[in-house]
Amino acid sequence: MTAIDTTAVDVTGARTPEAAGVITGARERIDALDDRIIGLIQERVAVSAVIQEARIASGGRRVNLSREMDVLGHYREALGKPGTALAMTLLELCRGKI
């Protein structure tokens, strides 16, 4: 019988060292993906600010609701119902203080 590394169980919830290794590697990949996603969101916030500034400077409103509806639809089509919630959060982040 193979001894189970209790540290692997505590940290990953795995029952074998092999599974713990897979989980640890996958979590590292997820952490790297999360860092990229956060960077892309920060970039989107900055680009959105440029758009808002240009719109306001031209006499328009900060928020374009029809564009926001397009974004919501795009996320919903790509990711299903949870995509709508994700898009709402993203739009909220990108609107800045209204």
C-alpha positions as CSV (number, residue, x, y, z in Angstrom):
1,M,0.0,0.0,0.0
2,T,1.4,3.4,-1.0
3,A,1.6,6.1,1.8
4,I,-0.4,9.2,1.1
5,D,1.4,12.5,1.4
6,T,-0.8,14.3,3.9
7,T,0.5,17.7,2.7
8,A,-0.8,17.0,-0.8
9,V,-4.2,16.1,0.7
10,D,-4.2,19.3,2.8
11,V,-3.2,21.6,0.0
12,T,-4.9,20.0,-3.0
13,G,-7.5,17.7,-1.6
14,A,-5.9,14.9,-3.6
15,R,-5.6,11.3,-2.3
16,T,-2.4,10.4,-4.2
17,P,0.9,12.1,-4.9
18,E,0.2,11.8,-8.7
19,A,-3.2,13.5,-8.4
20,A,-1.6,16.2,-6.2
21,G,1.0,16.8,-8.9
22,V,-1.6,17.2,-11.6
23,I,-3.7,19.6,-9.4
24,T,-0.6,21.6,-8.4
25,G,0.4,22.0,-12.1
26,A,-3.1,22.9,-13.2
27,R,-3.4,25.5,-10.4
28,E,-0.2,27.1,-11.4
29,R,-1.6,27.3,-15.0
30,I,-4.8,28.8,-13.6
31,D,-2.9,31.4,-11.6
32,A,-1.0,32.4,-14.7
33,L,-4.2,32.6,-16.7
34,D,-5.8,34.7,-13.9
35,D,-2.8,37.1,-14.1
36,R,-3.3,37.5,-17.8
37,I,-7.0,38.0,-17.5
38,I,-6.5,40.7,-14.8
39,G,-4.0,42.4,-17.1
40,L,-6.4,42.3,-20.0
41,I,-9.2,43.7,-17.9
42,Q,-6.9,46.5,-16.7
43,E,-6.1,47.2,-20.4
44,R,-9.9,47.2,-21.3
45,V,-10.6,49.7,-18.4
46,A,-7.9,52.0,-19.8
47,V,-9.2,51.8,-23.4
48,S,-12.8,52.3,-22.2
49,A,-11.6,55.5,-20.4
50,V,-10.2,56.8,-23.6
51,I,-13.5,56.1,-25.4
52,Q,-15.5,57.8,-22.6
53,E,-13.3,60.9,-22.6
54,A,-13.6,61.2,-26.4
55,R,-17.4,60.8,-26.2
56,I,-17.8,63.4,-23.4
57,A,-15.4,65.8,-25.1
58,S,-17.6,65.6,-28.2
59,G,-20.7,66.4,-26.1
60,G,-21.9,62.9,-25.7
61,R,-22.7,60.8,-22.6
62,R,-20.2,58.8,-20.7
63,V,-22.1,55.5,-21.2
64,N,-23.6,54.2,-24.5
65,L,-26.3,51.8,-23.4
66,S,-26.8,50.3,-26.9
67,R,-23.1,49.4,-26.9
68,E,-23.4,47.9,-23.5
69,M,-26.3,45.7,-24.7
70,D,-24.2,44.5,-27.5
71,V,-21.4,43.5,-25.1
72,L,-23.9,41.8,-22.8
73,G,-25.3,39.8,-25.8
74,H,-21.8,38.9,-27.0
75,Y,-20.8,37.4,-23.6
76,R,-24.2,35.7,-23.2
77,E,-23.8,34.0,-26.6
78,A,-20.3,32.9,-25.9
79,L,-20.6,31.9,-22.2
80,G,-24.3,31.4,-21.5
81,K,-26.2,33.0,-18.7
82,P,-23.2,33.4,-16.4
83,G,-21.6,35.3,-19.3
84,T,-24.2,38.1,-18.7
85,A,-23.1,38.4,-15.1
86,L,-19.5,38.5,-16.1
87,A,-20.1,41.1,-18.7
88,M,-22.1,43.2,-16.2
89,T,-19.1,43.2,-13.8
90,L,-16.7,44.0,-16.6
91,L,-18.9,46.9,-17.8
92,E,-19.1,48.2,-14.2
93,L,-15.4,48.1,-13.9
94,C,-15.0,49.9,-17.2
95,R,-17.5,52.7,-16.6
96,G,-15.5,54.3,-13.8
97,K,-17.3,56.6,-11.5
98,I,-20.5,57.9,-13.1
